[in-house]
Amino acid sequence: MRSSRIAVCAAFVGALALPLVGATSASAAPVQAPASRACDRPGPWAVHTQAVTIRSKASANSTAVGVLYRSHRFTVHKTSGNWHYITDNNTGVKGWVSGSYVYRDAYMCLD
């Protein structure tokens, strides 16, 4: 059992290294930046918890002006430290939310 795992791992690592071995170091054509793909761009913002309080200032002690729920879509206008100034697209409320509770999805290119 152990030897078959080692063989599978060795084959996998060899398959990953194959394109590196076949690559040449010198190239006649200049290297161009790849075209922008959807997976290269950061994804949409999302709420990491059930709800987060929208505040009037970038401080946990400031006045609450609304609540941003997980299902709501929102737009981030600017960032200051760990706080984001947002507009809740469902309610139109503008204010600050803590970066501890919102995040940006990341896409991965598999080619």
C-alpha positions in Angstrom: 0.0 0.0 0.0 2.8 2.4 0.9 4.8 1.7 -2.2 1.8 2.4 -4.4 1.2 5.8 -2.7 4.9 6.6 -3.3 4.6 5.6 -7.0 1.5 7.7 -7.5 3.1 10.7 -5.8 6.2 10.4 -7.8 4.2 10.2 -11.1 2.2 13.3 -10.1 5.3 15.3 -9.2 6.9 14.2 -12.5 3.9 15.2 -14.5 4.0 18.7 -12.8 7.7 19.1 -13.5 7.5 18.0 -17.2 6.6 21.4 -18.6 9.5 23.0 -16.6 12.0 20.5 -18.1 10.8 21.1 -21.6 10.9 24.9 -21.4 13.8 26.7 -23.1 15.6 29.6 -21.3 16.1 31.7 -24.5 13.2 33.0 -26.5 13.3 35.0 -29.7 9.8 36.6 -29.2 9.3 39.1 -26.4 7.2 37.9 -23.5 3.7 39.4 -23.5 1.4 39.8 -20.6 -1.6 37.4 -20.8 -5.0 38.8 -21.7 -7.2 39.7 -18.8 -9.3 36.7 -17.8 -12.2 36.5 -15.5 -10.3 34.3 -13.1 -7.5 36.9 -12.8 -9.8 39.6 -11.4 -10.9 39.7 -7.8 -14.4 38.6 -7.2 -17.4 40.3 -5.7 -17.6 41.4 -2.0 -19.5 39.2 0.4 -20.6 39.2 4.1 -18.7 36.6 6.1 -21.3 36.4 8.9 -25.1 36.5 9.2 -25.2 40.3 9.4 -22.8 43.2 10.1 -23.6 46.7 11.4 -23.2 49.6 9.0 -21.7 52.5 11.0 -21.6 56.3 10.4 -17.8 56.4 10.9 -15.0 53.9 10.7 -15.2 53.0 14.4 -16.9 50.3 16.4 -18.1 53.0 18.8 -19.9 55.1 16.1 -23.6 55.3 15.5 -25.2 52.4 13.7 -27.0 53.5 10.5 -28.1 50.1 9.2 -27.5 46.4 8.9 -25.9 44.5 6.0 -27.2 41.0 5.8 -25.4 38.0 4.1 -27.9 38.0 1.2 -27.4 41.7 0.4 -25.2 42.9 -2.4 -23.1 45.9 -1.7 -20.5 48.2 -3.3 -17.2 49.1 -1.7 -16.2 52.7 -2.5 -13.1 53.1 -0.4 -11.1 51.4 2.3 -9.5 53.0 5.4 -7.4 50.5 7.5 -9.7 47.6 8.2 -12.9 49.5 7.4 -14.8 49.7 4.1 -17.1 52.5 3.1 -20.0 50.8 1.3 -23.4 51.2 -0.2 -26.0 48.5 0.5 -27.5 47.9 -3.0 -30.7 46.5 -1.4 -31.5 49.4 0.9 -29.4 52.2 -0.4 -27.8 52.8 3.1 -24.2 54.1 3.0 -21.7 53.7 5.8 -18.7 51.9 7.2 -18.4 48.2 7.9 -15.5 46.3 9.5 -13.2 44.4 7.2 -13.3 41.5 9.8 -16.8 40.7 8.5 -16.7 41.3 4.8 -14.3 39.8 2.2 -13.7 39.6 -1.5 -14.0 36.3 -3.3 -10.9 35.1 -5.1 -11.1 33.1 -8.3 -8.5 30.6 -9.4 -7.3 29.9 -12.9 -6.7 26.2 -13.6 -4.9 26.4 -16.9 
